[in-house]
Structure formats: C-alpha cells, structure tokens
C-alpha cells in the first residue's frame, strides 16, 4: 500500500511544479475566450450597430496629420481616449 501513496505524492509534486508554466501558457488563451464571450454578450444585450464613418475635417493628433478612416483601422485594436483641447 505504500507504493501508490508515493506515486500519488510524486504526481502531485509534478503537477505543482508544472502549474505556473501551464497557467502562463493557457492564461492568454483563456483571456481571449473571456473577451470574446463578453463581446458576444454585449452585442446580444445592446445590439450590434456598425460604426459610422468619421466626419470630414476632423483634427487628428499624433497621426502625422493623416486623417484616420474606419477601413484603415479594421482588424486593429483601437483604444478610444476622449478629451478636448482648445
């Protein structure tokens, strides 16, 4: 009866050593799945409406004086920071 106990302790030890590596490997994948679920839920609750094109003549900051378009941002992660200057 001693042998199975030793194997169980060794397996637990191996699992404990592998846990940080496994968590570091799977955490980004799990986070991506969570974000996807959150977006799907938000779309169901609020309804998904396509963004309207940006109006012409906007002043863009930190873009090298190039006007941005929705098509140019498609597929990219976009952080919106609303503030004014004047």
Secondary structure, 3 states (H helix, E strand, C coil): CHHHHHHHHHHHHHHHHHHHHHHHHHHHHHHHHHHHHHHHHHHHHHCCCCCCCCCCCCCCCCCCCCCCCHHHHCCCCCCCCCCCCC
